[in-house]
Amino acid sequence: MNKELTGDPAAVARHERFGKLPERVPLESMIEEKQAEPNAGVAAEHNPEGAWNFYSCLALDLGL
């Protein structure tokens, strides 16, 4: 699988720069844990009377 790159200096330079993959990043260094706020879901209450404000329908927009 090891191929010798000869002849094209641009190919040799590319192989020197991009020839191998970077080191693998461990999963533990990509995860950040935070404490959840106790009242996080209280502010997002459902309002059935105002729900039509967020409903999008082409037939309703055209008055059909």
PDB file of N, CA, C and O in Angstrom:
ATOM      1  N   MET A   1       0.805  -1.181   0.000  1.00  0.00           N
ATOM      2  CA  MET A   1       0.000   0.000   0.000  1.00  0.00           C
ATOM      3  C   MET A   1       0.856   1.257   0.000  1.00  0.00           C
ATOM      4  O   MET A   1       0.380   2.306  -0.434  1.00  0.00           O
ATOM      5  N   ASN A   2       2.066   1.198   0.456  1.00  0.00           N
ATOM      6  CA  ASN A   2       2.929   2.379   0.427  1.00  0.00           C
ATOM      7  C   ASN A   2       3.430   2.598  -0.980  1.00  0.00           C
ATOM      8  O   ASN A   2       4.156   1.770  -1.531  1.00  0.00           O
ATOM      9  N   LYS A   3       3.038   3.720  -1.561  1.00  0.00           N
ATOM     10  CA  LYS A   3       3.472   4.048  -2.905  1.00  0.00           C
ATOM     11  C   LYS A   3       4.519   5.141  -2.827  1.00  0.00           C
ATOM     12  O   LYS A   3       4.388   6.086  -2.049  1.00  0.00           O
ATOM     13  N   GLU A   4       5.530   5.010  -3.613  1.00  0.00           N
ATOM     14  CA  GLU A   4       6.542   6.041  -3.716  1.00  0.00           C
ATOM     15  C   GLU A   4       6.090   7.051  -4.756  1.00  0.00           C
ATOM     16  O   GLU A   4       5.820   6.688  -5.901  1.00  0.00           O
ATOM     17  N   LEU A   5       6.005   8.309  -4.368  1.00  0.00           N
ATOM     18  CA  LEU A   5       5.625   9.359  -5.293  1.00  0.00           C
ATOM     19  C   LEU A   5       6.896   9.955  -5.890  1.00  0.00           C
ATOM     20  O   LEU A   5       7.695  10.569  -5.183  1.00  0.00           O
ATOM     21  N   THR A   6       7.071   9.777  -7.149  1.00  0.00           N
ATOM     22  CA  THR A   6       8.244  10.326  -7.817  1.00  0.00           C
ATOM     23  C   THR A   6       7.807  11.045  -9.066  1.00  0.00           C
ATOM     24  O   THR A   6       6.752  10.751  -9.628  1.00  0.00           O
ATOM     25  N   GLY A   7       8.610  11.979  -9.496  1.00  0.00           N
ATOM     26  CA  GLY A   7       8.343  12.650 -10.755  1.00  0.00           C
ATOM     27  C   GLY A   7       7.716  14.011 -10.568  1.00  0.00           C
ATOM     28  O   GLY A   7       8.335  15.020 -10.907  1.00  0.00           O
ATOM     29  N   ASP A   8       6.515  14.071 -10.044  1.00  0.00           N
ATOM     30  CA  ASP A   8       5.794  15.336  -9.933  1.00  0.00           C
ATOM     31  C   ASP A   8       6.084  15.981  -8.580  1.00  0.00           C
ATOM     32  O   ASP A   8       5.668  15.459  -7.546  1.00  0.00           O
ATOM     33  N   PRO A   9       6.793  17.110  -8.576  1.00  0.00           N
ATOM     34  CA  PRO A   9       7.114  17.748  -7.287  1.00  0.00           C
ATOM     35  C   PRO A   9       5.862  18.265  -6.562  1.00  0.00           C
ATOM     36  O   PRO A   9       5.841  18.320  -5.332  1.00  0.00           O
ATOM     37  N   ALA A  10       4.821  18.642  -7.316  1.00  0.00           N
ATOM     38  CA  ALA A  10       3.593  19.104  -6.665  1.00  0.00           C
ATOM     39  C   ALA A  10       2.917  17.956  -5.931  1.00  0.00           C
ATOM     40  O   ALA A  10       2.377  18.146  -4.842  1.00  0.00           O
ATOM     41  N   ALA A  11       2.945  16.759  -6.526  1.00  0.00           N
ATOM     42  CA  ALA A  11       2.350  15.595  -5.867  1.00  0.00           C
ATOM     43  C   ALA A  11       3.126  15.223  -4.616  1.00  0.00           C
ATOM     44  O   ALA A  11       2.537  14.819  -3.613  1.00  0.00           O
ATOM     45  N   VAL A  12       4.429  15.355  -4.669  1.00  0.00           N
ATOM     46  CA  VAL A  12       5.261  15.055  -3.490  1.00  0.00           C
ATOM     47  C   VAL A  12       4.952  16.062  -2.379  1.00  0.00           C
ATOM     48  O   VAL A  12       4.827  15.683  -1.215  1.00  0.00           O
ATOM     49  N   ALA A  13       4.830  17.339  -2.736  1.00  0.00           N
ATOM     50  CA  ALA A  13       4.524  18.367  -1.734  1.00  0.00           C
ATOM     51  C   ALA A  13       3.141  18.146  -1.141  1.00  0.00           C
ATOM     52  O   ALA A  13       2.954  18.316   0.063  1.00  0.00           O
ATOM     53  N   ARG A  14       2.160  17.766  -1.974  1.00  0.00           N
ATOM     54  CA  ARG A  14       0.822  17.477  -1.477  1.00  0.00           C
ATOM     55  C   ARG A  14       0.839  16.303  -0.515  1.00  0.00           C
ATOM     56  O   ARG A  14       0.181  16.329   0.525  1.00  0.00           O
ATOM     57  N   HIS A  15       1.596  15.276  -0.869  1.00  0.00           N
ATOM     58  CA  HIS A  15       1.663  14.098  -0.009  1.00  0.00           C
ATOM     59  C   HIS A  15       2.343  14.435   1.320  1.00  0.00           C
ATOM     60  O   HIS A  15       1.953  13.916   2.366  1.00  0.00           O
ATOM     61  N   GLU A  16       3.348  15.295   1.281  1.00  0.00           N
ATOM     62  CA  GLU A  16       4.006  15.704   2.523  1.00  0.00           C
ATOM     63  C   GLU A  16       3.041  16.474   3.421  1.00  0.00           C
ATOM     64  O   GLU A  16       3.074  16.338   4.644  1.00  0.00           O
ATOM     65  N   ARG A  17       2.188  17.280   2.806  1.00  0.00           N
ATOM     66  CA  ARG A  17       1.286  18.117   3.592  1.00  0.00           C
ATOM     67  C   ARG A  17       0.041  17.366   4.042  1.00  0.00           C
ATOM     68  O   ARG A  17      -0.382  17.504   5.190  1.00  0.00           O
ATOM     69  N   PHE A  18      -0.552  16.572   3.154  1.00  0.00           N
ATOM     70  CA  PHE A  18      -1.825  15.911   3.438  1.00  0.00           C
ATOM     71  C   PHE A  18      -1.725  14.392   3.433  1.00  0.00           C
ATOM     72  O   PHE A  18      -2.748  13.720   3.303  1.00  0.00           O
ATOM     73  N   GLY A  19      -0.562  13.843   3.566  1.00  0.00           N
ATOM     74  CA  GLY A  19      -0.364  12.410   3.406  1.00  0.00           C
ATOM     75  C   GLY A  19      -0.966  11.542   4.487  1.00  0.00           C
ATOM     76  O   GLY A  19      -1.250  10.372   4.231  1.00  0.00           O
ATOM     77  N   LYS A  20      -1.175  12.063   5.685  1.00  0.00           N
ATOM     78  CA  LYS A  20      -1.747  11.229   6.748  1.00  0.00           C
ATOM     79  C   LYS A  20      -2.839  11.994   7.467  1.00  0.00           C
ATOM     80  O   LYS A  20      -2.874  13.224   7.452  1.00  0.00           O
ATOM     81  N   LEU A  21      -3.720  11.253   8.089  1.00  0.00           N
ATOM     82  CA  LEU A  21      -4.827  11.846   8.829  1.00  0.00           C
ATOM     83  C   LEU A  21      -4.333  12.397  10.162  1.00  0.00           C
ATOM     84  O   LEU A  21      -3.351  11.897  10.711  1.00  0.00           O
ATOM     85  N   PRO A  22      -5.002  13.420  10.687  1.00  0.00           N
ATOM     86  CA  PRO A  22      -4.619  13.937  12.006  1.00  0.00           C
ATOM     87  C   PRO A  22      -4.945  12.928  13.097  1.00  0.00           C
ATOM     88  O   PRO A  22      -5.682  11.966  12.881  1.00  0.00           O
ATOM     89  N   GLU A  23      -4.389  13.168  14.253  1.00  0.00           N
ATOM     90  CA  GLU A  23      -4.641  12.281  15.387  1.00  0.00           C
ATOM     91  C   GLU A  23      -6.112  12.347  15.760  1.00  0.00           C
ATOM     92  O   GLU A  23      -6.757  13.384  15.611  1.00  0.00           O
ATOM     93  N   ARG A  24      -6.628  11.242  16.241  1.00  0.00           N
ATOM     94  CA  ARG A  24      -8.028  11.156  16.614  1.00  0.00           C
ATOM     95  C   ARG A  24      -8.281  11.929  17.905  1.00  0.00           C
ATOM     96  O   ARG A  24      -7.490  11.851  18.845  1.00  0.00           O
ATOM     97  N   VAL A  25      -9.388  12.678  17.950  1.00  0.00           N
ATOM     98  CA  VAL A  25      -9.767  13.445  19.135  1.00  0.00           C
ATOM     99  C   VAL A  25     -10.626  12.550  20.012  1.00  0.00           C
ATOM    100  O   VAL A  25     -11.628  12.013  19.540  1.00  0.00           O
ATOM    101  N   PRO A  26     -10.260  12.373  21.282  1.00  0.00           N
ATOM    102  CA  PRO A  26     -11.061  11.518  22.153  1.00  0.00           C
ATOM    103  C   PRO A  26     -12.437  12.131  22.429  1.00  0.00           C
ATOM    104  O   PRO A  26     -12.586  13.353  22.477  1.00  0.00           O
ATOM    105  N   LEU A  27     -13.420  11.281  22.608  1.00  0.00           N
ATOM    106  CA  LEU A  27     -14.793  11.714  22.834  1.00  0.00           C
ATOM    107  C   LEU A  27     -14.911  12.552  24.103  1.00  0.00           C
ATOM    108  O   LEU A  27     -15.710  13.488  24.153  1.00  0.00           O
ATOM    109  N   GLU A  28     -14.144  12.234  25.104  1.00  0.00           N
ATOM    110  CA  GLU A  28     -14.223  12.955  26.379  1.00  0.00           C
ATOM    111  C   GLU A  28     -13.841  14.418  26.222  1.00  0.00           C
ATOM    112  O   GLU A  28     -14.343  15.259  26.968  1.00  0.00           O
ATOM    113  N   SER A  29     -12.974  14.746  25.280  1.00  0.00           N
ATOM    114  CA  SER A  29     -12.576  16.136  25.108  1.00  0.00           C
ATOM    115  C   SER A  29     -13.579  16.922  24.261  1.00  0.00           C
ATOM    116  O   SER A  29     -13.464  18.144  24.165  1.00  0.00           O
ATOM    117  N   MET A  30     -14.560  16.253  23.644  1.00  0.00           N
ATOM    118  CA  MET A  30     -15.563  16.932  22.835  1.00  0.00           C
ATOM    119  C   MET A  30     -16.877  17.136  23.578  1.00  0.00           C
ATOM    120  O   MET A  30     -17.777  17.788  23.048  1.00  0.00           O
ATOM    121  N   ILE A  31     -17.015  16.603  24.785  1.00  0.00           N
ATOM    122  CA  ILE A  31     -18.265  16.674  25.536  1.00  0.00           C
ATOM    123  C   ILE A  31     -18.115  17.666  26.674  1.00  0.00           C
ATOM    124  O   ILE A  31     -17.137  17.642  27.421  1.00  0.00           O
ATOM    125  N   GLU A  32     -19.107  18.540  26.790  1.00  0.00           N
ATOM    126  CA  GLU A  32     -19.143  19.474  27.906  1.00  0.00           C
ATOM    127  C   GLU A  32     -20.455  19.271  28.638  1.00  0.00           C
ATOM    128  O   GLU A  32     -21.526  19.339  28.033  1.00  0.00           O
ATOM    129  N   GLU A  33     -20.378  19.026  29.918  1.00  0.00           N
ATOM    130  CA  GLU A  33     -21.576  18.804  30.717  1.00  0.00           C
ATOM    131  C   GLU A  33     -21.867  20.037  31.550  1.00  0.00           C
ATOM    132  O   GLU A  33     -20.978  20.608  32.183  1.00  0.00           O
ATOM    133  N   LYS A  34     -23.147  20.441  31.538  1.00  0.00           N
ATOM    134  CA  LYS A  34     -23.584  21.577  32.337  1.00  0.00           C
ATOM    135  C   LYS A  34     -24.783  21.151  33.169  1.00  0.00           C
ATOM    136  O   LYS A  34     -25.558  20.284  32.765  1.00  0.00           O
ATOM    137  N   GLN A  35     -24.925  21.763  34.321  1.00  0.00           N
ATOM    138  CA  GLN A  35     -26.066  21.506  35.182  1.00  0.00           C
ATOM    139  C   GLN A  35     -27.293  22.192  34.575  1.00  0.00           C
ATOM    140  O   GLN A  35     -27.237  23.370  34.224  1.00  0.00           O
ATOM    141  N   ALA A  36     -28.383  21.465  34.455  1.00  0.00           N
ATOM    142  CA  ALA A  36     -29.614  22.038  33.904  1.00  0.00           C
ATOM    143  C   ALA A  36     -30.264  22.959  34.921  1.00  0.00           C
ATOM    144  O   ALA A  36     -30.193  22.734  36.129  1.00  0.00           O
ATOM    145  N   GLU A  37     -30.902  24.008  34.401  1.00  0.00           N
ATOM    146  CA  GLU A  37     -31.617  24.922  35.282  1.00  0.00           C
ATOM    147  C   GLU A  37     -32.908  24.264  35.750  1.00  0.00           C
ATOM    148  O   GLU A  37     -33.558  23.578  34.961  1.00  0.00           O
ATOM    149  N   PRO A  38     -33.297  24.449  37.002  1.00  0.00           N
ATOM    150  CA  PRO A  38     -34.504  23.775  37.503  1.00  0.00           C
ATOM    151  C   PRO A  38     -35.788  24.266  36.842  1.00  0.00           C
ATOM    152  O   PRO A  38     -36.735  23.485  36.745  1.00  0.00           O
ATOM    153  N   ASN A  39     -35.877  25.516  36.380  1.00  0.00           N
ATOM    154  CA  ASN A  39     -37.091  26.059  35.779  1.00  0.00           C
ATOM    155  C   ASN A  39     -36.948  26.229  34.270  1.00  0.00           C
ATOM    156  O   ASN A  39     -37.514  27.165  33.706  1.00  0.00           O
ATOM    157  N   ALA A  40     -36.216  25.360  33.612  1.00  0.00           N
ATOM    158  CA  ALA A  40     -35.933  25.532  32.188  1.00  0.00           C
ATOM    159  C   ALA A  40     -37.177  25.384  31.325  1.00  0.00           C
ATOM    160  O   ALA A  40     -37.289  26.090  30.323  1.00  0.00           O
ATOM    161  N   GLY A  41     -38.115  24.507  31.657  1.00  0.00           N
ATOM    162  CA  GLY A  41     -39.286  24.302  30.822  1.00  0.00           C
ATOM    163  C   GLY A  41     -40.501  25.109  31.220  1.00  0.00           C
ATOM    164  O   GLY A  41     -41.514  25.060  30.522  1.00  0.00           O
ATOM    165  N   VAL A  42     -40.442  25.853  32.318  1.00  0.00           N
ATOM    166  CA  VAL A  42     -41.604  26.580  32.805  1.00  0.00           C
ATOM    167  C   VAL A  42     -41.920  27.770  31.898  1.00  0.00           C
ATOM    168  O   VAL A  42     -43.093  28.097  31.716  1.00  0.00           O
ATOM    169  N   ALA A  43     -40.922  28.416  31.334  1.00  0.00           N
ATOM    170  CA  ALA A  43     -41.143  29.617  30.530  1.00  0.00           C
ATOM    171  C   ALA A  43     -41.791  29.285  29.191  1.00  0.00           C
ATOM    172  O   ALA A  43     -42.403  30.164  28.585  1.00  0.00           O
ATOM    173  N   ALA A  44     -41.682  28.067  28.714  1.00  0.00           N
ATOM    174  CA  ALA A  44     -42.216  27.693  27.401  1.00  0.00           C
ATOM    175  C   ALA A  44     -43.554  26.989  27.577  1.00  0.00           C
ATOM    176  O   ALA A  44     -43.658  25.781  27.364  1.00  0.00           O
ATOM    177  N   GLU A  45     -44.587  27.752  27.968  1.00  0.00           N
ATOM    178  CA  GLU A  45     -45.908  27.168  28.158  1.00  0.00           C
ATOM    179  C   GLU A  45     -46.677  27.188  26.841  1.00  0.00           C
ATOM    180  O   GLU A  45     -46.434  28.042  25.988  1.00  0.00           O
ATOM    181  N   HIS A  46     -47.593  26.258  26.680  1.00  0.00           N
ATOM    182  CA  HIS A  46     -48.415  26.178  25.481  1.00  0.00           C
ATOM    183  C   HIS A  46     -49.628  27.076  25.634  1.00  0.00           C
ATOM    184  O   HIS A  46     -50.341  26.997  26.634  1.00  0.00           O
ATOM    185  N   ASN A  47     -49.866  27.933  24.641  1.00  0.00           N
ATOM    186  CA  ASN A  47     -51.015  28.829  24.640  1.00  0.00           C
ATOM    187  C   ASN A  47     -51.892  28.449  23.455  1.00  0.00           C
ATOM    188  O   ASN A  47     -51.589  28.852  22.332  1.00  0.00           O
ATOM    189  N   PRO A  48     -52.979  27.684  23.659  1.00  0.00           N
ATOM    190  CA  PRO A  48     -53.797  27.236  22.531  1.00  0.00           C
ATOM    191  C   PRO A  48     -54.486  28.374  21.790  1.00  0.00           C
ATOM    192  O   PRO A  48     -54.735  28.255  20.590  1.00  0.00           O
ATOM    193  N   GLU A  49     -54.800  29.476  22.472  1.00  0.00           N
ATOM    194  CA  GLU A  49     -55.454  30.596  21.803  1.00  0.00           C
ATOM    195  C   GLU A  49     -54.499  31.358  20.884  1.00  0.00           C
ATOM    196  O   GLU A  49     -54.927  31.935  19.884  1.00  0.00           O
ATOM    197  N   GLY A  50     -53.245  31.363  21.210  1.00  0.00           N
ATOM    198  CA  GLY A  50     -52.272  32.077  20.388  1.00  0.00           C
ATOM    199  C   GLY A  50     -51.497  31.162  19.463  1.00  0.00           C
ATOM    200  O   GLY A  50     -50.563  31.608  18.796  1.00  0.00           O
ATOM    201  N   ALA A  51     -51.869  29.870  19.406  1.00  0.00           N
ATOM    202  CA  ALA A  51     -51.127  28.926  18.583  1.00  0.00           C
ATOM    203  C   ALA A  51     -51.296  29.201  17.098  1.00  0.00           C
ATOM    204  O   ALA A  51     -50.421  28.843  16.310  1.00  0.00           O
ATOM    205  N   TRP A  52     -52.408  29.834  16.687  1.00  0.00           N
ATOM    206  CA  TRP A  52     -52.634  30.102  15.271  1.00  0.00           C
ATOM    207  C   TRP A  52     -51.618  31.104  14.728  1.00  0.00           C
ATOM    208  O   TRP A  52     -51.416  31.173  13.516  1.00  0.00           O
ATOM    209  N   ASN A  53     -50.977  31.879  15.597  1.00  0.00           N
ATOM    210  CA  ASN A  53     -49.969  32.844  15.152  1.00  0.00           C
ATOM    211  C   ASN A  53     -48.760  32.161  14.527  1.00  0.00           C
ATOM    212  O   ASN A  53     -48.073  32.759  13.699  1.00  0.00           O
ATOM    213  N   PHE A  54     -48.497  30.938  14.904  1.00  0.00           N
ATOM    214  CA  PHE A  54     -47.320  30.230  14.433  1.00  0.00           C
ATOM    215  C   PHE A  54     -47.664  29.170  13.399  1.00  0.00           C
ATOM    216  O   PHE A  54     -46.784  28.422  12.973  1.00  0.00           O
ATOM    217  N   TYR A  55     -48.921  29.090  12.988  1.00  0.00           N
ATOM    218  CA  TYR A  55     -49.352  28.075  12.030  1.00  0.00           C
ATOM    219  C   TYR A  55     -49.233  28.649  10.637  1.00  0.00           C
ATOM    220  O   TYR A  55     -49.752  29.731  10.364  1.00  0.00           O
ATOM    221  N   SER A  56     -48.559  27.943   9.756  1.00  0.00           N
ATOM    222  CA  SER A  56     -48.385  28.413   8.393  1.00  0.00           C
ATOM    223  C   SER A  56     -49.019  27.421   7.427  1.00  0.00           C
ATOM    224  O   SER A  56     -48.652  26.246   7.407  1.00  0.00           O
ATOM    225  N   CYS A  57     -49.962  27.892   6.633  1.00  0.00           N
ATOM    226  CA  CYS A  57     -50.647  27.053   5.675  1.00  0.00           C
ATOM    227  C   CYS A  57     -50.928  27.888   4.436  1.00  0.00           C
ATOM    228  O   CYS A  57     -51.504  28.971   4.536  1.00  0.00           O
ATOM    229  N   LEU A  58     -50.531  27.402   3.282  1.00  0.00           N
ATOM    230  CA  LEU A  58     -50.731  28.150   2.047  1.00  0.00           C
ATOM    231  C   LEU A  58     -52.209  28.385   1.759  1.00  0.00           C
ATOM    232  O   LEU A  58     -52.571  29.463   1.287  1.00  0.00           O
ATOM    233  N   ALA A  59     -53.070  27.413   2.027  1.00  0.00           N
ATOM    234  CA  ALA A  59     -54.492  27.577   1.784  1.00  0.00           C
ATOM    235  C   ALA A  59     -55.073  28.675   2.675  1.00  0.00           C
ATOM    236  O   ALA A  59     -55.908  29.461   2.226  1.00  0.00           O
ATOM    237  N   LEU A  60     -54.637  28.733   3.933  1.00  0.00           N
ATOM    238  CA  LEU A  60     -55.091  29.804   4.813  1.00  0.00           C
ATOM    239  C   LEU A  60     -54.566  31.156   4.360  1.00  0.00           C
ATOM    240  O   LEU A  60     -55.291  32.150   4.405  1.00  0.00           O
ATOM    241  N   ASP A  61     -53.303  31.203   3.919  1.00  0.00           N
ATOM    242  CA  ASP A  61     -52.720  32.458   3.456  1.00  0.00           C
ATOM    243  C   ASP A  61     -53.475  32.993   2.237  1.00  0.00           C
ATOM    244  O   ASP A  61     -53.621  34.206   2.084  1.00  0.00           O
ATOM    245  N   LEU A  62     -53.953  32.099   1.373  1.00  0.00           N
ATOM    246  CA  LEU A  62     -54.676  32.520   0.165  1.00  0.00           C
ATOM    247  C   LEU A  62     -56.162  32.741   0.422  1.00  0.00           C
ATOM    248  O   LEU A  62     -56.879  33.203  -0.466  1.00  0.00           O
ATOM    249  N   GLY A  63     -56.629  32.419   1.616  1.00  0.00           N
ATOM    250  CA  GLY A  63     -58.019  32.611   1.963  1.00  0.00           C
ATOM    251  C   GLY A  63     -58.916  31.529   1.397  1.00  0.00           C
ATOM    252  O   GLY A  63     -60.100  31.778   1.170  1.00  0.00           O
ATOM    253  N   LEU A  64     -58.409  30.374   1.169  1.00  0.00           N
ATOM    254  CA  LEU A  64     -59.214  29.277   0.604  1.00  0.00           C
ATOM    255  C   LEU A  64     -59.897  28.478   1.696  1.00  0.00           C
ATOM    256  O   LEU A  64     -60.613  27.520   1.404  1.00  0.00           O
TER     257      LEU A  64
END
